Amino acid sequence: MMAGMTDDDRVFKALADPTRRFLLDRLFERDGRTLTELEAELEMTRFGVMKHLRVLEEAGLVVARRSGRAKLHFLNPVPIRLIHDRWIDKYTERRVSALAELKTELEEEMA
C-alpha cells in the first residue's frame, strides 16, 4: 500500500481525465487564459471547470496568476517532461536500439 501520493501520481491522475487533457491542450495553444475563456469551450458548469483546474494546479501542470482583477491560467510543461523522461523515454530508447540491432543483423544475413 502506498503511503501517500507522489508527484508522479498527481500528474498521472490529472492526465487520466479527458476534460483535463482538453484544458491543457487549450493552454498549450494559447497560454494565460481566464476561467471564463476556458469554460466557454466546455459543456460544463463553471464550478466543474474550476475543480478540474484545481487538480491540474495540484499536479503542478497549471499555474494561476492574478493580473488585475483577472486570474490567468498558464501551462507548466515541466511535470509532463519529467514523466516523459522517467516513464517513456527510457522504454522507447531500449526498443529503438533493439530495432536498430535487428536491422543490422538482418542486413548482415542478407549480404
Residue, then its C-alpha position, 0 to 999 in steps of 0.5 A: m500500500m502506498a503511503g501517500m501520493t507522489d508527484d508522479d501520481r498527481v500528474f498521472k491522475a490529472l492526465a487520466d481525465p479527458t476534460r483535463r487533457f482538453l484544458l491543457d491542450r487549450l493552454f498549450e495553444r494559447d497560454g494565460r487564459t481566464l476561467t471564463e475563456l476556458e469554460a466557454e469551450l466546455e459543456m460544463t458548469r463553471f464550478g466543474v471547470m474550476k475543480h478540474l483546474r484545481v487538480l491540474e494546479e495540484a499536479g503542478l501542470v497549471v499555474a494561476r496568476r492574478s493580473g488585475r482583477a483577472k486570474l490567468h491560467f498558464l501551462n507548466p510543461v515541466p511535470i509532463r517532461l519529467i514523466h516523459d523522461r522517467w516513464i517513456d523515454k527510457y522504454t522507447e530508447r531500449r526498443v529503438s536500439a533493439l530495432a536498430e540491432l535487428k536491422t543490422e543483423l538482418e542486413e548482415e544475413m542478407a549480404 
